Amino acid sequence: MSDEQKNKPSSFSRVARLSGIGMQMAGTIFVFAMIGKWLDGKYPSDKKWFTIGLVLLATVLSMYNILRQVNAMNKDEDDRKKK
């Protein structure tokens, strides 16, 4: 097996990393939603402001994390192509 084939990530590896990113996003939003639900139960108001706010915050943080990880994946791929 040549060095180029060893350094090239498999399709399975790339799919696994991308699906892992999706699972991280879902998990983050779920955890923040549960914390928001708990806070809304502890401090009742007309609307579920804690849940809404924390889900929005989790979405923004998850999108930032996705962009960071995808940029790192692209940088790794570009570095491999230059070798």
N, C-alpha and C positions, 0 to 999 in steps of 0.2 A: 504494500500500500504506500503510495507516495505521500510526501509531506503535505501536499496541497489537499489531498483527500482527508488526511487526519485533522487538519485545521478547519475544514469546512463543516459547519454544524449540520446535523441531519435535519430533515423536514420534521421528524417527530420532536426533536429537541426544540425547534422554533415554535411548533404548535403547543408544546407543553408549557413553554415560557409565556406565550400569549394567553393561554387559558388560565394559567396561574395569575396573571394580571387581572383577568376578569373576576376570578374568585376572590382576590384581595379587595377589589372594588365592592363586590357584593357583601363581603364580610364586614368591611368598614362601615358601609351604609347601614347594614343590619344592626351592628353594635351601637352606632350612634342613635338609631331609631329607638332601640330598646332603652337606652339611657334617657332619651327625650320623653318616652312614654312614662318611665318611672318618675322623672321630674314633674311631668304634667299631672301625675296622680298625687304627688306630694304637695305641689303648689297649684291647685286648680285655678283655671281662668276660663273666659268665654271660649277661647279657641286653644288649640294644642300648640302654643307658640314654641315650647321647648322642642317638641318633636319636629316641627317644621324647620326651625332654625338649625337644629343639629343635623337633620337630613341634608339640608342645603350645604352646611359646612362640610359634611362628609363627602358630598358629591364633588365639591370644589377641591378638597384635599385628594380625593381619589383621582380626579382628572390630572392634577399636578403630578401625582405619583406615576400615572400612566405615561404622561409625556416624558417624564424623567427616565423611566425605564426603557421606553421605545427609543429615545435618543441614544441611550447607552448601548442598546442592541445595534442600532444603525452605525454607531461609532466603531463598535467591535467588528462589524462586518466590513466597514471601510478599511479599518486597519489590516484585516486579513487579506483584503484584495490588494493592498499596497505591497505586501510581502512577496 
